[in-house]
Amino acid sequence: MTGMSNEHLSAEVLQAFLEGDPPGREGASVEQHLGSCARCDSELEVWRSLFSELGGLPSRRPSEGFRDRVIADVRTLAALP
């Protein structure tokens, strides 16, 4: 199975599973593994909790002129010897 290392699911596979990315048989294999591996199931719950908390954070927008200040700094750094 993709993303398995030492018989456990990788963080990337667990995150993709939460986002609904593993299609078909791979998704079914992940579900089967989670049903028989307490360690991976526990890690999935940690990722689920983290995603939930991150999803609840307010969105932030950069301040007015932020882009222009960053571009100006990049141009200044690029011009330095």
HELIX and SHEET records of a PDB file:
HELIX    1   1 ALA A   11  LEU A   18  1                                   8    
HELIX    2   2 GLY A   24  SER A   36  1                                  13    
HELIX    3   3 ALA A   38  GLY A   55  1                                  18    
HELIX    4   4 PHE A   66  ALA A   79  1                                  14    
SHEET    1   A 2 MET A   4  SER A   5  0                                        
SHEET    2   A 2 HIS A   8  LEU A   9 -1                                        
END                                                                             
